[in-house]
Amino acid sequence: MKIGLGSTDITPPMGIEMVGYHYDRHAEDVHDKLWARTICFDDGRKKAAIISCDICFFEKKTVDLVKEEIAAQNLLPWKNIILCACHTHTGPVVSGDYERYLVKKIAESLKTAQASLTNATLSAGTFPLPKVCFNRRYWMKDGTVVTNPGKCNPGIVRPAGPAPTEAPFVIMNLEKNNGASCLLVNIPLHPDTIAGNLISADYPYYIADEIKKRMPSISEVIYANGTSGNINHWDVADPGLQRGFDEAERIGRAIGNALLASCPTVKPAKSDCIAVERQKIKLPVIKVSKEELLEAERILLKPYPPGVDFTMEVVHAKKLIRAVGIKDDSVDAEITAVGVGDIVFIGMPAELFVELGIEITRKSPFLTTVIMDLSYGCIGYIATPEAYEQGGYEVVSNIYKPEAGSIVVDATLQVLNRLRSKILV
């Protein structure tokens, strides 16, 4: 097995519009640089790559441009690449000159990784997460489910779903560079701890910093966002603000330390064989009546109340208008899986509820399953069927029918089982 690494600086210029919230922000400074990081695998018969970028998400247009650029440079077949976003909420809006710059830098990262291929070994494992991940949906005393109900809210009864307790990681030991290693970590937690106007990768920056400080043999740490559609860092029992760089550092270093403590437990991959599987799916979209559409248009004409940047009424109205614009009453998506021995990396073009990720991992035929949300774009939240009955922001904003989550899980497991049959372990 050969592995190559590549990284390119994708930090945007100052003044660029920032993404992540319902109000306008523009970058005033850089707290930490943003990167496009690539791992390239080569088993002598097939090559595959994972590219992780420190941006919030990819629009389809940008993905298509990356695909064209990689083809123009005759790098890897697109079907063998997983391109994902780390989901930082303190990154740039990707458009215009920055989009063109980003596309070139992503291709450059892949090219560098291919050029640096060297003999390597893989090991993988899981580690117990510190108590930094919380389900952000709560049952309230009035019988409703509310997303982010506020700190120390006396109306809270209990969480409406589980929080993740463990996360996978993969270590790649490279023959070159005096045996330097690369580590990929997959955390099911929204990178949304900072806010403000400084460019940052959020807590993943501090995970990498902690790991590289405490284990100098690790030359690169690559973060991939896990299934965190309903997971954030807010402990509603804690009256503290839990916002800003101190909070991002607390979370990142706690995760980094927990991971390092589990490094002695990793298991070597049992095979060097690489295989790739993809499957297209169609997710059914809700139907909107003429009356509902007219009401949605009326709501969007109303001004926001003073000091408010969005309301659930407006979120629902925007959902209905988006749904009306969908052709054929469904959204096309594609699930990609790259298997490397008994380790599998899954590219998921959505924000999955953690329950769906737990189910996929539990039923996966692979020893280590890494699910990377927001790969190749973002088609929105994919919730559990139960969540549609409960309500909350994720489903109020969701254009899909309740069966969407089951469709994604079933299709993913089909992909994994086909992939597993291709790999001899």
N, C-alpha and C positions, 0 to 999 in steps of 0.2 A: 504494500500500500504506500502510495505517495500522497503527501498533503502539501499544499502551498497556501500562503497567506498574502493578503493584499489589503492595504488601507489607504484611503485618500481623504483629505480634509474637505468637508462640504459645508463649512461654516459660512453662513450668508453674510452679505454686507449690512452695515448698520442702516437703520431706517426702514428695513424691509418689514412688511406686514407679518404679524405673528398669528399662529393658528392655535385653536384649542378651546376658545370660549365664544360666548354669544355677543361679544363687544370688540371694538377695534383696539388693537395694540400694535406698536411698532418697536422694533429692536433698538435699544439705547446703548447696549454694551454686550460683551461676551463674558460669561462666567466660565464656561468650559467649551472647547471646540466640539463641533459635530463631525462625525466620521461616517464614511461608507466602508464597511469591513467585509472581506470575503474570505471564505474557506473553500479551497478547491480540492476535491478528492479524485484520485486516479488509481484504479486497480489493475491497470495494464490493458484493459479491454474497454472500459467506459470511464468517462469523466463526469463529475457532477459538481455543483457549487451551491453554496448558501451565501447570500449577500444580505447583510443587515445594515440599515441606514438610520441615522439619528434624526428622523423626521416623524411627524405625527401619523401620517398615512399617505398612501399613493392614490392619486386619481388615475383612472383608466388611461387617460391621454398620456400621462407621464410614463406609465408602464409600457405603453405601445412605443413611445420614443426610445426607451431603454432597450426594448426588444430589437428595434430597428438598428440602433447603434451597435449592439453586440453582434448582430448579423453582418453589418457593414464591415466590422473589424474581423470577421471570421473567427470569433472566439468560440464559445461553447454553444451547442444546440440549446435553444430556449427551453425545450421540454425538460432539460436536465438541470434547470436553475430554479432555486427558490429565492425570491426577492421579497424581503419583509421590512417593515418599518417598526422602530422601537416604540412609537406612540408617545414621545415626549410632547407635552403641552406647552413647552417653551421653545418651540422651533419655528421655522419660517413657513409661510404660505408658499407653496411650490407653483410658480407661474413665471412667465416672461423670461428675462435674462437668467434668473436663478434656475429656472427649470432646465434651460439649455446647459448651464454650467453643471448642474447636478447629474444630468444624463451622461455627460462626458466623464465626470469623476467616477461614477458607478462603473462604467466600462473600463476605466483605467485601473480601478481596484481589482476587477476580475482579471484583467490582463497581467497585472503584477502577480496575482496569486498563481496563475497558470505558469508564469515564468519562473516562479520560485519553488516549484514542486521538488520535494525531497522525501527520502524514505522516512516513514513515521509509523507510530503505533497509536491505537485508540483505546481509551478506557472510558467507562461511563458509570454513573451511579445516581442516586437521589440523596437529598439531604433534608432534614427537618427544618421547615421555615420558622424563623423567630416570629413572635406575635406582632406582625406588622401588616398582615392581610386581613381585611374584614369584609364580610358581605355587606354591601351598601343598601340593601333593601330590607325594610323592617315592617313587621306586623305592628299595627297601632291599636290602641284600646278601642277605637271606633270601628274596628274590623277591616280597615283598609290596609294596603301595603304602600309605603312611601319610600322613594329613593332619597337618600341623604336627608333624614328628617331633622337633623340638627343635633348639636352636642347637648347631652343631659336633658333631652326632651322627655318630660314626664309621661307623655303619651305612648312611648315605645314599650312594646311587650317583649319582642324577641326578633332575632334575624329571620328573614323569610327564606333563607337558604344557607348552605354551608360556606365556610371559608377554607381555602386550600391549606394543607398542613405540610406538604413536601413539594420539592421541585427537582427536576432532572438537570444534570450537567454532564458535559463530555470533555475529556482532557485528551489533547493530541500532542504527543511527544515527537519533536522533529529532530532528525539526525543532524542537520546543519545548525549553525549558530550555537555550538556547544551544547546541544541537547535542549535548547529552549522549547518551551511548551506554549500551547494555545489552549484557552478554556472557553467553552460556550456554555452559557447559563440561560435558563428558560424560566422566567418568573411570572406567575399569574397575578399581576398587580399593576393597576393603572399607574404609569409614570406621570402623575399629576399632583405633585406635592408643593410646587414652588409658586406658580403664578408670577405676575410682574412682567417686566420688560427686558430681562436679561436672557440672552441665548444660553440654553443648557440642555444636556441630555437627561437632566433630572437625576433621580437616585441611581440609575445604571452607571453614571459617571463615578459615583462613590463606591459602588461594588467593585468596579475595575481598579480603582485607586487602592482600595484596601487589599485586594488580592495581590496586586503587583508589589505593594509595599511589603507584605508579609511573606510572599513567596516569589523572590526575585527571578526564579527560573521561568515564571509565566511572563512571556513577552507580549501577549495580546489576550484581551478578554472581550468576547463577543456576546452581546446581550440580544436575546430574542424574547419578545413579549408573549406570555402564555395566555391561556383562556381566562380573561379578566373582565369580561363584559359587565359583570355585576360585582366586581371586587375593587375596593380602594383601601387607602391606608387610615381612614378615619375611625378611631375608636370612639363611639358615641358616649361611652362612659367617662371619657377623659375630657375635662373642661378646657384643656389647653387648646390653643389655636391649631396646632399641627399643620403649619403652613410656612414655607420658606426654605432657604438653603440649609438651615440647621436641621430641619425635619428630614430633608432629602439625605443629608449626611448620616443622620441617625439610622435611617432605614437601610441605606446602602451599605454602611459598615457592618450593621447587624447581620444582613444577609451574607456579606462577604465572609465574615467570621464563622457563621454557621456552615457555610460551604466548605471552607478550609478544614474545619474539624472533621468533615466527612470524607476528605480526600483519601485517607488510608483505606476506605472501604470500597473504592472503585474496582470494577471488574474489567479485565481486558476484553475487547471485542473478540468473538470466537471465529470471525471470518473477515477477510478483506474484500469480499465480493460486494460490488455496487449494483443496485438495480433501481429503476425509476418507474413509477406508475402515476397516471393522471386519470381523473374521471370528471366529466362535465355533469353538472346537475342543473335542474330548474327549480327555483323556489317560488311557490305560488304567492301572488300579491293580493291583498284585500280588494274587494270591489267597493266603489264609492258611488253613491246615488247622486243624482242632480241636485237634490235638496242639500245633501251633505257638502257638496262642492260649493254651492252658493253661500252656505253658512261659513265655510272655511274662508272664502274670499272676503266676506264681510268682516270676519274677525281680524284678518290681516290688514284691514284698512284702519283699524282702531289704534290709537297711540298707546304706547306702554305707560303704565302708571309711573309717576316720578320715582327715580332711583332703582327701577327694575329693568334688567336687560333681557329677560324672557319670562314667559308664563307657560304653564302646561297647556293652556287653551291655545296659545300660538303654536306650540310644539305639535299638538294634535292637528291643527289646521294645516301646517306645512306638510305633515305626513300625508294627509288626504290629497293635497295638490301634487305631491311627488308620485303617489300611487296612480293618480289619473294619467300621468305622463308615461307610465310604463306600458310598452307594447306587449301584446300577447298575454297580458295578465300574469307574467312571470319574469323573474330575473335570472339570467344565466350566470353561473359561477363554475369554477374549476378547483378541484382539490388535487394537490400534488404531494407525492410522498417519495422521498429519497431514502433508500435503505442502504446502510453500510454495515454489513454483517448483521448482528442482532440489535443494532441501533437504527431507529427510524426518525427522520425529520419530516414533519408534515406542514405544508404551506396552506394556511387557511385564510381566505380572503374576507374575513369578517371579524367581529368581536363576539366570541362565543361566551355564553354563560359558563361559569366554572363547573356546574353540574355536568354539562355536556363533555367538557374536557376530561373530567374524572371518569365518566362512562367509557369514553374512547380509550383512555389509558388502561383502565381495568380490563377491557376486552381485547386489547391489542395483542397480537401474537409475537410482538417483539419484546426483548428484555428491557430496553430503554426506549420510551416514546417521548419525543419532543414536538409539541404542537405550537406552531408559530402563527399567532394571530396576525391579521393585517398584512398578509402576503398577496402581492400583485394588485392591491387595491383595498377598498373598504366598501362592502355592500351593506354595512350596518350591523346592528345587534342581532344575534341569533339566540333566542331565549328558549326556555323550557315551555312545554305546553301549559303547565300550571301557572306560569308567570302571566300568561294572557288573561287568565281569570282573575289574577290578583291586581293587575295594573302596575303603576310605577313608570318612571321616566323611560326606561328601556323599551317598554312595550307601547307606551303612548306615542313614542317617536318611531315605532317600528311598522314598516309597510307590509310585513309578511304575515301569512296565515299561521295559526298555531302549530301546524305540522312541520314547519320549516326546520325546527331543531332535530326532529326525528329523521328527516330526509338527510340532513348533514351527517348525523352520526352513522346512519346505515350506510351511506355512500362511502364515508371514510373507512369504516370497517371492511367493506368490500375491497377497497383499494389496498388496505394493509394485508388482507389475506391473499390477494393475488400477488402482491409484492413478496410476501414471505415465501411463497412457493417458488419464486425465482432465485432465492438466496439459499445456498447450502451452508449450514452452520454446523 
